[in-house]
Amino acid sequence: MNVKHHLDEATLVSYAAGSMSQAMALVVACHIAMCPKCRERVKDSEAIGGMLLEGLQPAAIKGDALDSVLAALDNEPSVNAAIAPTEIHRDRAVDARSVPAPLQDYIGGSLDTVEWRTIVPGVYYHDLPCKSERGGVSRLLRIAPGKAMLPHSHDGNELTLILQGSFSDEVGRFTAGDIADLDGDIEHQPLVDSEVDCICLIATEAPLKFSTLLGKIVQPITGF
Ligand SMILES: [Zn+2]
């Protein structure tokens, strides 16, 4: 597989630090499973994080510090519990046509058995249970050749990993294994340019902002 579009640095560091929502971490984990280059980058990022921790000077702490830490851990939302980075990037590489291992936990080993719901003819989705705190979602999207996703921008980051087929948008052309790592400033309208349906794994931090009337009409129905 020839991956051309990779994770940006901020996304990678956030993932390695475990400070990402479960929805976004799933997409990152799947790209890492498909991309040897980003697997190496995550390892480097984790190593740097470890060195920084080792370099910290010990500081005086209050007597009840342990109780406070334990209480904080109890209250910690378990957003990343299902997807620990160290678990994923070892021995979990896959070839282009397989479902990446982190996604297999949700849909099994084949894209052919996914149950799709229709948005409009030629555009289908399948919800995944991973959420993010600000109302974002993770889902599979399947778009027929020649069809376009509705033009939209975002309130936060959007990650799109291509599992099958290809699309082009204002940023470039994306094929299997590529990840589109977009921030809120970009408005784009992906157009499928492969002969087969394009299947993507998408996560958003917050609901998309549609710029067309149709987008605004279907948004309450699909929850995008
Ligand atoms: Zn990569």
py3Dmol code that shows the C-alpha trace and the ligand (Angstrom):
import py3Dmol

protein = """\
ATOM      1  CA  MET A   1       0.000   0.000   0.000  1.00  0.00           C
ATOM      2  CA  ASN A   2       1.264   3.446  -0.922  1.00  0.00           C
ATOM      3  CA  VAL A   3       0.035   5.797   1.800  1.00  0.00           C
ATOM      4  CA  LYS A   4       0.425   9.448   0.762  1.00  0.00           C
ATOM      5  CA  HIS A   5      -1.641  11.324   3.362  1.00  0.00           C
ATOM      6  CA  HIS A   6      -0.604  10.906   7.003  1.00  0.00           C
ATOM      7  CA  LEU A   7      -1.592  12.070  10.478  1.00  0.00           C
ATOM      8  CA  ASP A   8      -0.506  15.588  11.327  1.00  0.00           C
ATOM      9  CA  GLU A   9       1.916  16.093  14.202  1.00  0.00           C
ATOM     10  CA  ALA A  10      -0.621  17.500  16.685  1.00  0.00           C
ATOM     11  CA  THR A  11      -2.958  14.546  16.148  1.00  0.00           C
ATOM     12  CA  LEU A  12      -0.102  12.086  16.611  1.00  0.00           C
ATOM     13  CA  VAL A  13       1.095  13.659  19.867  1.00  0.00           C
ATOM     14  CA  SER A  14      -2.448  13.838  21.241  1.00  0.00           C
ATOM     15  CA  TYR A  15      -2.940  10.144  20.414  1.00  0.00           C
ATOM     16  CA  ALA A  16       0.393   9.063  21.938  1.00  0.00           C
ATOM     17  CA  ALA A  17      -0.468  11.043  25.088  1.00  0.00           C
ATOM     18  CA  GLY A  18      -3.855   9.293  25.333  1.00  0.00           C
ATOM     19  CA  SER A  19      -5.694  12.624  25.382  1.00  0.00           C
ATOM     20  CA  MET A  20      -7.967  11.990  22.412  1.00  0.00           C
ATOM     21  CA  SER A  21     -11.657  11.034  22.354  1.00  0.00           C
ATOM     22  CA  GLN A  22     -12.468   7.387  21.753  1.00  0.00           C
ATOM     23  CA  ALA A  23     -14.058   8.266  18.394  1.00  0.00           C
ATOM     24  CA  MET A  24     -10.927  10.002  17.080  1.00  0.00           C
ATOM     25  CA  ALA A  25      -8.539   7.439  18.641  1.00  0.00           C
ATOM     26  CA  LEU A  26     -10.255   4.622  16.742  1.00  0.00           C
ATOM     27  CA  VAL A  27      -9.524   6.271  13.374  1.00  0.00           C
ATOM     28  CA  VAL A  28      -5.919   7.033  14.352  1.00  0.00           C
ATOM     29  CA  ALA A  29      -5.417   3.441  15.543  1.00  0.00           C
ATOM     30  CA  CYS A  30      -6.762   2.106  12.240  1.00  0.00           C
ATOM     31  CA  HIS A  31      -4.479   4.371  10.159  1.00  0.00           C
ATOM     32  CA  ILE A  32      -1.511   3.284  12.268  1.00  0.00           C
ATOM     33  CA  ALA A  33      -2.421  -0.341  11.630  1.00  0.00           C
ATOM     34  CA  MET A  34      -2.275   0.384   7.864  1.00  0.00           C
ATOM     35  CA  CYS A  35       0.733   2.777   7.826  1.00  0.00           C
ATOM     36  CA  PRO A  36       4.280   1.709   8.841  1.00  0.00           C
ATOM     37  CA  LYS A  37       5.476   5.328   8.715  1.00  0.00           C
ATOM     38  CA  CYS A  38       2.958   6.582  11.306  1.00  0.00           C
ATOM     39  CA  ARG A  39       3.566   3.445  13.444  1.00  0.00           C
ATOM     40  CA  GLU A  40       7.195   4.573  13.727  1.00  0.00           C
ATOM     41  CA  ARG A  41       6.162   8.166  14.420  1.00  0.00           C
ATOM     42  CA  VAL A  42       3.892   7.079  17.309  1.00  0.00           C
ATOM     43  CA  LYS A  43       6.714   4.994  18.800  1.00  0.00           C
ATOM     44  CA  ASP A  44       9.033   8.039  18.613  1.00  0.00           C
ATOM     45  CA  SER A  45       6.389  10.264  20.157  1.00  0.00           C
ATOM     46  CA  GLU A  46       5.866   7.812  23.035  1.00  0.00           C
ATOM     47  CA  ALA A  47       9.631   7.561  23.573  1.00  0.00           C
ATOM     48  CA  ILE A  48       9.956  11.359  23.750  1.00  0.00           C
ATOM     49  CA  GLY A  49       7.039  11.503  26.209  1.00  0.00           C
ATOM     50  CA  GLY A  50       8.771   8.879  28.364  1.00  0.00           C
ATOM     51  CA  MET A  51      12.057  10.812  28.344  1.00  0.00           C
ATOM     52  CA  LEU A  52      10.257  14.022  29.324  1.00  0.00           C
ATOM     53  CA  LEU A  53       8.624  12.236  32.272  1.00  0.00           C
ATOM     54  CA  GLU A  54      11.981  10.803  33.392  1.00  0.00           C
ATOM     55  CA  GLY A  55      13.527  14.283  33.246  1.00  0.00           C
ATOM     56  CA  LEU A  56      10.969  15.808  35.624  1.00  0.00           C
ATOM     57  CA  GLN A  57      12.339  16.860  39.022  1.00  0.00           C
ATOM     58  CA  PRO A  58      10.572  15.353  42.052  1.00  0.00           C
ATOM     59  CA  ALA A  59       8.479  17.975  43.856  1.00  0.00           C
ATOM     60  CA  ALA A  60       7.160  18.141  47.396  1.00  0.00           C
ATOM     61  CA  ILE A  61       3.573  16.866  47.604  1.00  0.00           C
ATOM     62  CA  LYS A  62       0.798  17.178  50.148  1.00  0.00           C
ATOM     63  CA  GLY A  63       0.008  14.284  52.486  1.00  0.00           C
ATOM     64  CA  ASP A  64      -3.350  13.568  50.833  1.00  0.00           C
ATOM     65  CA  ALA A  65      -1.934  13.594  47.275  1.00  0.00           C
ATOM     66  CA  LEU A  66      -2.371   9.847  46.771  1.00  0.00           C
ATOM     67  CA  ASP A  67      -6.045  10.017  47.797  1.00  0.00           C
ATOM     68  CA  SER A  68      -6.587  12.914  45.371  1.00  0.00           C
ATOM     69  CA  VAL A  69      -4.984  11.001  42.498  1.00  0.00           C
ATOM     70  CA  LEU A  70      -7.007   7.868  43.217  1.00  0.00           C
ATOM     71  CA  ALA A  71     -10.222   9.922  43.403  1.00  0.00           C
ATOM     72  CA  ALA A  72      -9.363  11.617  40.096  1.00  0.00           C
ATOM     73  CA  LEU A  73      -8.737   8.240  38.459  1.00  0.00           C
ATOM     74  CA  ASP A  74     -12.155   7.015  39.650  1.00  0.00           C
ATOM     75  CA  ASN A  75     -13.789  10.021  38.001  1.00  0.00           C
ATOM     76  CA  GLU A  76     -11.799   9.782  34.784  1.00  0.00           C
ATOM     77  CA  PRO A  77     -14.035   9.153  31.748  1.00  0.00           C
ATOM     78  CA  SER A  78     -12.942   5.943  30.058  1.00  0.00           C
ATOM     79  CA  VAL A  79     -12.786   7.447  26.551  1.00  0.00           C
ATOM     80  CA  ASN A  80      -9.508   5.809  25.640  1.00  0.00           C
ATOM     81  CA  ALA A  81      -9.949   2.656  27.655  1.00  0.00           C
ATOM     82  CA  ALA A  82     -10.812   0.530  24.645  1.00  0.00           C
ATOM     83  CA  ILE A  83      -7.875   1.672  22.533  1.00  0.00           C
ATOM     84  CA  ALA A  84      -4.485   1.804  24.175  1.00  0.00           C
ATOM     85  CA  PRO A  85      -1.882   2.983  21.618  1.00  0.00           C
ATOM     86  CA  THR A  86       0.806   0.578  22.792  1.00  0.00           C
ATOM     87  CA  GLU A  87      -1.591  -2.298  22.292  1.00  0.00           C
ATOM     88  CA  ILE A  88      -2.358  -1.297  18.746  1.00  0.00           C
ATOM     89  CA  HIS A  89       0.844  -0.500  16.937  1.00  0.00           C
ATOM     90  CA  ARG A  90       2.556  -3.770  17.792  1.00  0.00           C
ATOM     91  CA  ASP A  91       1.901  -6.713  15.524  1.00  0.00           C
ATOM     92  CA  ARG A  92      -1.363  -5.327  14.238  1.00  0.00           C
ATOM     93  CA  ALA A  93      -0.411  -4.191  10.757  1.00  0.00           C
ATOM     94  CA  VAL A  94      -2.796  -5.249   8.008  1.00  0.00           C
ATOM     95  CA  ASP A  95      -2.772  -5.245   4.222  1.00  0.00           C
ATOM     96  CA  ALA A  96      -4.813  -2.838   2.134  1.00  0.00           C
ATOM     97  CA  ARG A  97      -7.946  -4.899   1.683  1.00  0.00           C
ATOM     98  CA  SER A  98      -8.379  -6.130   5.245  1.00  0.00           C
ATOM     99  CA  VAL A  99     -10.385  -4.399   7.933  1.00  0.00           C
ATOM    100  CA  PRO A 100      -7.805  -2.847  10.318  1.00  0.00           C
ATOM    101  CA  ALA A 101      -7.657  -4.788  13.596  1.00  0.00           C
ATOM    102  CA  PRO A 102      -9.005  -1.995  15.875  1.00  0.00           C
ATOM    103  CA  LEU A 103     -12.103  -1.741  13.643  1.00  0.00           C
ATOM    104  CA  GLN A 104     -12.596  -5.520  13.566  1.00  0.00           C
ATOM    105  CA  ASP A 105     -13.610  -5.287  17.222  1.00  0.00           C
ATOM    106  CA  TYR A 106     -16.730  -3.419  16.024  1.00  0.00           C
ATOM    107  CA  ILE A 107     -17.641  -4.832  12.587  1.00  0.00           C
ATOM    108  CA  GLY A 108     -15.759  -8.127  12.259  1.00  0.00           C
ATOM    109  CA  GLY A 109     -13.252  -8.938   9.531  1.00  0.00           C
ATOM    110  CA  SER A 110     -15.144  -7.967   6.363  1.00  0.00           C
ATOM    111  CA  LEU A 111     -16.592  -4.779   4.895  1.00  0.00           C
ATOM    112  CA  ASP A 112     -19.071  -6.953   2.942  1.00  0.00           C
ATOM    113  CA  THR A 113     -21.158  -7.828   6.003  1.00  0.00           C
ATOM    114  CA  VAL A 114     -21.669  -4.268   7.328  1.00  0.00           C
ATOM    115  CA  GLU A 115     -25.343  -3.250   7.642  1.00  0.00           C
ATOM    116  CA  TRP A 116     -25.777   0.139   5.924  1.00  0.00           C
ATOM    117  CA  ARG A 117     -28.439   2.803   6.375  1.00  0.00           C
ATOM    118  CA  THR A 118     -29.271   5.121   3.475  1.00  0.00           C
ATOM    119  CA  ILE A 119     -28.787   8.908   3.695  1.00  0.00           C
ATOM    120  CA  VAL A 120     -29.625   9.561   0.043  1.00  0.00           C
ATOM    121  CA  PRO A 121     -29.378   7.035  -2.819  1.00  0.00           C
ATOM    122  CA  GLY A 122     -25.699   6.127  -3.245  1.00  0.00           C
ATOM    123  CA  VAL A 123     -24.649   7.438   0.188  1.00  0.00           C
ATOM    124  CA  TYR A 124     -24.839   5.081   3.174  1.00  0.00           C
ATOM    125  CA  TYR A 125     -23.571   5.029   6.758  1.00  0.00           C
ATOM    126  CA  HIS A 126     -23.050   2.633   9.644  1.00  0.00           C
ATOM    127  CA  ASP A 127     -22.752   4.053  13.156  1.00  0.00           C
ATOM    128  CA  LEU A 128     -20.026   2.889  15.527  1.00  0.00           C
ATOM    129  CA  PRO A 129     -20.441   3.148  19.305  1.00  0.00           C
ATOM    130  CA  CYS A 130     -17.337   5.354  19.879  1.00  0.00           C
ATOM    131  CA  LYS A 131     -18.230   8.901  20.933  1.00  0.00           C
ATOM    132  CA  SER A 132     -16.464  12.166  21.640  1.00  0.00           C
ATOM    133  CA  GLU A 133     -17.317  14.591  24.432  1.00  0.00           C
ATOM    134  CA  ARG A 134     -18.394  17.490  22.188  1.00  0.00           C
ATOM    135  CA  GLY A 135     -21.071  15.612  20.265  1.00  0.00           C
ATOM    136  CA  GLY A 136     -18.829  14.152  17.560  1.00  0.00           C
ATOM    137  CA  VAL A 137     -19.302  10.620  16.279  1.00  0.00           C
ATOM    138  CA  SER A 138     -17.480   7.794  14.553  1.00  0.00           C
ATOM    139  CA  ARG A 139     -19.054   5.981  11.643  1.00  0.00           C
ATOM    140  CA  LEU A 140     -18.426   4.202   8.396  1.00  0.00           C
ATOM    141  CA  LEU A 141     -19.497   6.015   5.263  1.00  0.00           C
ATOM    142  CA  ARG A 142     -20.021   4.301   1.906  1.00  0.00           C
ATOM    143  CA  ILE A 143     -20.371   6.455  -1.205  1.00  0.00           C
ATOM    144  CA  ALA A 144     -21.016   5.193  -4.736  1.00  0.00           C
ATOM    145  CA  PRO A 145     -18.708   6.112  -7.665  1.00  0.00           C
ATOM    146  CA  GLY A 146     -19.345   9.623  -9.002  1.00  0.00           C
ATOM    147  CA  LYS A 147     -21.254  10.693  -5.877  1.00  0.00           C
ATOM    148  CA  ALA A 148     -20.170  13.535  -3.634  1.00  0.00           C
ATOM    149  CA  MET A 149     -20.459  14.013   0.089  1.00  0.00           C
ATOM    150  CA  LEU A 150     -22.411  17.163   0.970  1.00  0.00           C
ATOM    151  CA  PRO A 151     -20.164  20.243   1.238  1.00  0.00           C
ATOM    152  CA  HIS A 152     -19.377  20.954   4.866  1.00  0.00           C
ATOM    153  CA  SER A 153     -16.916  22.455   7.307  1.00  0.00           C
ATOM    154  CA  HIS A 154     -16.334  21.521  10.942  1.00  0.00           C
ATOM    155  CA  ASP A 155     -16.495  22.872  14.441  1.00  0.00           C
ATOM    156  CA  GLY A 156     -13.452  20.783  15.367  1.00  0.00           C
ATOM    157  CA  ASN A 157     -11.129  18.255  13.754  1.00  0.00           C
ATOM    158  CA  GLU A 158     -12.374  15.602  11.371  1.00  0.00           C
ATOM    159  CA  LEU A 159     -10.439  12.421  10.618  1.00  0.00           C
ATOM    160  CA  THR A 160     -11.298  10.354   7.529  1.00  0.00           C
ATOM    161  CA  LEU A 161      -9.503   7.078   6.798  1.00  0.00           C
ATOM    162  CA  ILE A 162     -10.061   5.487   3.390  1.00  0.00           C
ATOM    163  CA  LEU A 163     -10.613   1.722   3.622  1.00  0.00           C
ATOM    164  CA  GLN A 164     -11.667   1.047   0.021  1.00  0.00           C
ATOM    165  CA  GLY A 165     -11.901   3.066  -3.218  1.00  0.00           C
ATOM    166  CA  SER A 166     -10.810   6.699  -3.471  1.00  0.00           C
ATOM    167  CA  PHE A 167     -12.039  10.289  -3.420  1.00  0.00           C
ATOM    168  CA  SER A 168     -10.766  13.738  -4.318  1.00  0.00           C
ATOM    169  CA  ASP A 169     -11.505  17.016  -2.621  1.00  0.00           C
ATOM    170  CA  GLU A 170     -10.051  20.505  -2.266  1.00  0.00           C
ATOM    171  CA  VAL A 171      -7.065  19.013  -0.383  1.00  0.00           C
ATOM    172  CA  GLY A 172      -6.048  16.259  -2.824  1.00  0.00           C
ATOM    173  CA  ARG A 173      -6.715  12.642  -3.847  1.00  0.00           C
ATOM    174  CA  PHE A 174      -7.116   9.978  -1.165  1.00  0.00           C
ATOM    175  CA  THR A 175      -6.834   6.200  -1.673  1.00  0.00           C
ATOM    176  CA  ALA A 176      -6.895   3.174   0.695  1.00  0.00           C
ATOM    177  CA  GLY A 177      -4.763   3.764   3.778  1.00  0.00           C
ATOM    178  CA  ASP A 178      -4.684   7.565   3.364  1.00  0.00           C
ATOM    179  CA  ILE A 179      -6.023   9.724   6.171  1.00  0.00           C
ATOM    180  CA  ALA A 180      -7.531  13.183   5.762  1.00  0.00           C
ATOM    181  CA  ASP A 181      -6.678  15.038   8.961  1.00  0.00           C
ATOM    182  CA  LEU A 182      -8.669  18.266   8.680  1.00  0.00           C
ATOM    183  CA  ASP A 183      -9.212  21.121  11.092  1.00  0.00           C
ATOM    184  CA  GLY A 184     -12.289  23.308  11.361  1.00  0.00           C
ATOM    185  CA  ASP A 185     -11.204  25.938   8.841  1.00  0.00           C
ATOM    186  CA  ILE A 186     -11.460  23.783   5.726  1.00  0.00           C
ATOM    187  CA  GLU A 187     -14.685  23.487   3.767  1.00  0.00           C
ATOM    188  CA  HIS A 188     -14.599  20.517   1.465  1.00  0.00           C
ATOM    189  CA  GLN A 189     -16.774  18.303  -0.707  1.00  0.00           C
ATOM    190  CA  PRO A 190     -15.250  14.852  -1.284  1.00  0.00           C
ATOM    191  CA  LEU A 191     -16.128  13.349  -4.706  1.00  0.00           C
ATOM    192  CA  VAL A 192     -15.711   9.587  -5.191  1.00  0.00           C
ATOM    193  CA  ASP A 193     -13.497   8.938  -8.247  1.00  0.00           C
ATOM    194  CA  SER A 194     -12.948   5.148  -7.958  1.00  0.00           C
ATOM    195  CA  GLU A 195     -14.779   2.425  -9.894  1.00  0.00           C
ATOM    196  CA  VAL A 196     -15.896   0.774  -6.652  1.00  0.00           C
ATOM    197  CA  ASP A 197     -17.808   2.314  -3.731  1.00  0.00           C
ATOM    198  CA  CYS A 198     -15.564   4.384  -1.493  1.00  0.00           C
ATOM    199  CA  ILE A 199     -15.725   3.209   2.138  1.00  0.00           C
ATOM    200  CA  CYS A 200     -14.294   5.502   4.814  1.00  0.00           C
ATOM    201  CA  LEU A 201     -14.016   5.475   8.576  1.00  0.00           C
ATOM    202  CA  ILE A 202     -14.808   8.956   9.864  1.00  0.00           C
ATOM    203  CA  ALA A 203     -14.662  10.594  13.282  1.00  0.00           C
ATOM    204  CA  THR A 204     -15.582  14.143  14.191  1.00  0.00           C
ATOM    205  CA  GLU A 205     -15.024  16.054  17.410  1.00  0.00           C
ATOM    206  CA  ALA A 206     -18.216  18.029  16.969  1.00  0.00           C
ATOM    207  CA  PRO A 207     -21.159  17.901  14.530  1.00  0.00           C
ATOM    208  CA  LEU A 208     -20.385  18.978  10.957  1.00  0.00           C
ATOM    209  CA  LYS A 209     -21.481  22.392   9.684  1.00  0.00           C
ATOM    210  CA  PHE A 210     -23.325  21.886   6.398  1.00  0.00           C
ATOM    211  CA  SER A 211     -23.390  24.729   3.916  1.00  0.00           C
ATOM    212  CA  THR A 212     -26.291  23.471   1.783  1.00  0.00           C
ATOM    213  CA  LEU A 213     -30.006  23.343   2.545  1.00  0.00           C
ATOM    214  CA  LEU A 214     -30.091  19.579   1.903  1.00  0.00           C
ATOM    215  CA  GLY A 215     -27.267  19.102   4.397  1.00  0.00           C
ATOM    216  CA  LYS A 216     -29.160  21.049   7.016  1.00  0.00           C
ATOM    217  CA  ILE A 217     -32.293  18.996   6.330  1.00  0.00           C
ATOM    218  CA  VAL A 218     -30.603  15.563   6.605  1.00  0.00           C
ATOM    219  CA  GLN A 219     -28.414  16.483   9.593  1.00  0.00           C
ATOM    220  CA  PRO A 220     -31.126  15.969  12.256  1.00  0.00           C
ATOM    221  CA  ILE A 221     -31.988  12.610  10.651  1.00  0.00           C
ATOM    222  CA  THR A 222     -28.475  11.212  10.338  1.00  0.00           C
ATOM    223  CA  GLY A 223     -26.929  12.868  13.392  1.00  0.00           C
ATOM    224  CA  PHE A 224     -23.891  13.964  11.360  1.00  0.00           C
TER     225      PHE A 224
END
"""
ligand_1 = """\
1
ZN
Zn 0.630 7.472 8.061
"""
view = py3Dmol.view(width=600, height=400)
view.addModel(protein, "pdb")
view.setStyle({"model": 0}, {"cartoon": {"style": "trace"}})
view.addModel(ligand_1, "xyz")
view.setStyle({"model": 1}, {"stick": {}})
view.zoomTo()
view.show()
